[in-house]
Amino acid sequence: MEKVKRRATSKILIVDDHPAVREGLALRLCQQPDLTVCGEAGEVVEAIQKVEETKPDLAIIDLTLKNGHGLELIKRLKAHHPEIKILVWSMHPESLYAERVFHAGALGYVNKENATEEIITAIHKVLNGETYLSESAARYLPMALAGTTSSPMDKLSDRELETFELLGQGMNTQQIAGRLHLSPKTVETYRARIKEKLALDNGTELLQRAMQWVMEKK
């Protein structure tokens, strides 16, 4: 009697700073016969450790993490584990981050506001080596890559944008330095560059602009 071959399962690592979100997504993925969750992490160092331990086929990464930022994690993973495919699953708008995550090495971007069925579709596409974009990201990304977008935020580097976001969350220079594993002097340099690029006169205007931007995203 010929043996029936079992379909190989793909190992998925979930990286998100909210345990309840990780648990909910893990339960959803475990319902798929060809997917298995091999690990979970809430911050950059833990995620890298889990990658070393579990060797996932795909990492689902949120951009907001406990210590560090998802963009930095993507870059580090692609530098040291280029074989791992990466899908971003985040509350941040695609118009701001889609271009950045694709340049960093991710193959897909799904907004958390979309239905959970979409992330299943995205996972299978990315595992096959294809890119995945939501409808809104698919409209925006070609313009961003062509340089025809006009958002002031596009002027900021990845690190400057991370710094700007944390300023808007109420963090000071020391806290941002600890969060991003940078020196306070480096953070101050980023603050100065942000003020110049956004044409802001002083630190008060910078803080007000950052807080307003964070509020608008919610």
PLY file of the C-alpha trace (Angstrom):
ply
format ascii 1.0
element vertex 218
property float x
property float y
property float z
element edge 217
property int vertex1
property int vertex2
end_header
0.00 0.00 0.00
1.43 3.37 -1.03
2.00 5.79 1.83
0.27 9.15 1.69
2.79 11.97 1.86
2.07 14.64 4.45
2.29 18.23 3.33
5.35 19.96 4.75
4.56 22.73 7.20
6.23 26.12 7.24
7.55 27.46 10.53
6.37 30.95 11.51
7.90 33.29 14.11
5.60 36.02 15.47
7.27 39.24 16.68
4.87 41.68 18.37
5.07 43.67 21.60
1.55 42.66 22.76
1.26 39.09 24.16
-2.50 38.96 23.52
-1.98 39.90 19.87
0.68 37.21 19.47
-1.59 34.63 21.07
-4.55 35.54 18.87
-2.51 35.39 15.69
-0.88 32.12 16.75
-4.29 30.52 17.26
-5.37 31.71 13.83
-2.25 30.35 12.15
-2.47 26.99 13.90
-5.78 26.41 12.12
-3.85 26.26 8.84
-2.65 22.69 8.05
0.52 23.92 6.37
1.61 26.45 9.01
3.04 26.05 12.48
4.09 28.72 14.97
7.64 27.92 16.09
8.10 30.86 18.46
7.06 34.29 19.68
8.98 37.42 20.71
8.20 40.92 21.90
11.45 42.77 21.21
14.49 42.80 18.95
17.04 40.84 21.00
14.51 38.16 21.92
13.45 37.86 18.27
17.03 37.33 17.11
17.49 34.67 19.80
14.30 32.91 18.70
15.49 32.94 15.09
18.73 31.25 16.12
16.82 28.63 18.13
13.92 27.83 15.81
15.13 28.63 12.26
11.76 29.90 11.00
10.79 29.99 7.35
8.99 33.29 7.84
8.94 36.02 10.48
5.85 38.17 10.98
7.11 41.44 12.45
5.31 44.41 13.98
7.10 47.75 13.63
6.50 48.85 17.23
8.49 46.66 19.62
9.46 46.89 23.29
13.14 47.61 22.81
14.00 48.75 19.32
12.06 49.04 16.10
10.80 46.55 13.56
12.73 48.23 10.74
16.01 47.67 12.54
15.08 44.03 13.21
14.29 43.45 9.54
17.68 44.82 8.51
19.52 42.70 11.06
17.69 39.54 10.07
18.30 40.07 6.36
21.97 40.74 7.02
22.54 37.58 9.06
19.68 35.30 7.96
18.88 36.25 4.36
17.01 32.98 3.82
14.21 34.01 6.21
11.23 35.62 4.53
9.68 38.60 6.32
6.12 39.91 6.45
5.27 43.13 8.29
1.98 43.19 10.21
1.47 46.60 11.78
-0.97 49.33 12.76
1.21 51.94 11.03
-0.10 53.27 7.70
1.32 51.71 4.56
1.79 55.17 3.07
4.49 55.88 5.63
6.27 52.56 6.05
5.63 50.32 3.02
8.53 51.70 0.99
10.86 51.55 3.99
10.11 47.93 4.92
10.52 46.74 1.34
13.88 48.51 1.07
14.86 46.84 4.36
14.12 43.39 2.94
10.50 42.49 3.76
8.32 40.92 1.07
4.92 41.92 2.40
3.01 44.50 4.40
-0.40 43.99 6.03
-2.19 46.58 8.13
-3.67 45.23 11.36
-6.96 46.94 10.59
-7.53 44.53 7.70
-9.34 41.21 8.09
-7.32 38.29 9.47
-7.96 36.36 6.24
-5.67 38.84 4.49
-2.65 37.92 6.56
-3.14 34.24 5.73
-3.12 35.12 2.03
-0.07 37.32 2.54
1.80 34.57 4.42
1.33 32.05 1.63
2.41 34.54 -1.03
5.53 35.57 0.86
6.43 31.95 1.58
6.32 31.38 -2.18
8.77 34.23 -2.65
6.14 36.66 -3.94
5.50 40.17 -2.66
2.24 41.12 -0.98
0.68 44.57 -0.76
-2.74 45.70 0.35
-4.78 47.72 -2.16
-3.80 51.03 -0.54
-0.11 50.11 -0.40
-0.21 48.91 -4.00
-1.47 52.36 -5.02
1.08 54.25 -2.94
4.31 52.24 -3.34
4.89 52.79 -7.08
4.62 56.56 -6.52
6.99 56.39 -3.55
9.57 54.39 -5.49
9.29 56.87 -8.36
9.83 59.77 -5.97
6.49 61.44 -6.71
5.12 61.51 -3.16
5.21 64.77 -1.23
4.93 63.82 2.45
7.44 65.70 4.66
8.00 62.45 6.54
9.56 60.94 3.42
12.52 63.26 3.97
13.45 61.51 7.21
15.78 58.53 7.36
14.57 55.36 9.09
16.38 56.25 12.32
15.16 59.84 12.22
11.59 58.63 11.75
11.93 56.21 14.67
13.26 59.05 16.83
10.45 61.35 15.71
7.82 58.74 16.58
9.23 58.14 20.05
9.36 61.90 20.67
5.69 62.00 19.81
5.05 59.26 22.37
6.50 61.50 25.07
10.01 60.04 25.39
13.01 62.24 26.14
16.50 61.92 24.67
17.75 59.48 27.31
14.70 57.24 26.94
14.95 57.22 23.16
18.65 56.37 23.37
17.87 53.40 25.61
14.99 52.24 23.44
16.96 52.36 20.18
20.31 51.32 21.71
21.96 54.58 20.69
24.01 57.18 22.52
22.22 60.35 23.71
24.56 62.36 21.47
23.39 60.39 18.43
19.75 60.99 19.35
20.46 64.72 19.67
21.99 64.63 16.19
18.84 63.00 14.83
16.70 65.63 16.55
18.71 68.41 14.90
18.39 66.78 11.48
14.63 66.34 11.91
14.21 70.01 12.80
16.16 71.00 9.71
14.31 68.66 7.34
10.87 69.62 8.66
11.75 73.34 8.85
11.12 73.59 12.60
12.65 76.43 14.59
13.18 74.84 17.99
12.70 71.85 20.26
9.23 72.93 21.33
7.99 72.98 17.74
9.62 69.60 17.17
7.86 68.06 20.17
4.49 69.57 19.20
4.81 68.34 15.62
5.81 64.85 16.75
2.94 64.56 19.23
0.45 65.81 16.64
1.74 63.28 14.10
1.42 60.39 16.55
-2.12 61.44 17.46
-3.13 61.66 13.79
-2.01 58.08 13.22
-4.31 56.68 15.93
0 1
1 2
2 3
3 4
4 5
5 6
6 7
7 8
8 9
9 10
10 11
11 12
12 13
13 14
14 15
15 16
16 17
17 18
18 19
19 20
20 21
21 22
22 23
23 24
24 25
25 26
26 27
27 28
28 29
29 30
30 31
31 32
32 33
33 34
34 35
35 36
36 37
37 38
38 39
39 40
40 41
41 42
42 43
43 44
44 45
45 46
46 47
47 48
48 49
49 50
50 51
51 52
52 53
53 54
54 55
55 56
56 57
57 58
58 59
59 60
60 61
61 62
62 63
63 64
64 65
65 66
66 67
67 68
68 69
69 70
70 71
71 72
72 73
73 74
74 75
75 76
76 77
77 78
78 79
79 80
80 81
81 82
82 83
83 84
84 85
85 86
86 87
87 88
88 89
89 90
90 91
91 92
92 93
93 94
94 95
95 96
96 97
97 98
98 99
99 100
100 101
101 102
102 103
103 104
104 105
105 106
106 107
107 108
108 109
109 110
110 111
111 112
112 113
113 114
114 115
115 116
116 117
117 118
118 119
119 120
120 121
121 122
122 123
123 124
124 125
125 126
126 127
127 128
128 129
129 130
130 131
131 132
132 133
133 134
134 135
135 136
136 137
137 138
138 139
139 140
140 141
141 142
142 143
143 144
144 145
145 146
146 147
147 148
148 149
149 150
150 151
151 152
152 153
153 154
154 155
155 156
156 157
157 158
158 159
159 160
160 161
161 162
162 163
163 164
164 165
165 166
166 167
167 168
168 169
169 170
170 171
171 172
172 173
173 174
174 175
175 176
176 177
177 178
178 179
179 180
180 181
181 182
182 183
183 184
184 185
185 186
186 187
187 188
188 189
189 190
190 191
191 192
192 193
193 194
194 195
195 196
196 197
197 198
198 199
199 200
200 201
201 202
202 203
203 204
204 205
205 206
206 207
207 208
208 209
209 210
210 211
211 212
212 213
213 214
214 215
215 216
216 217
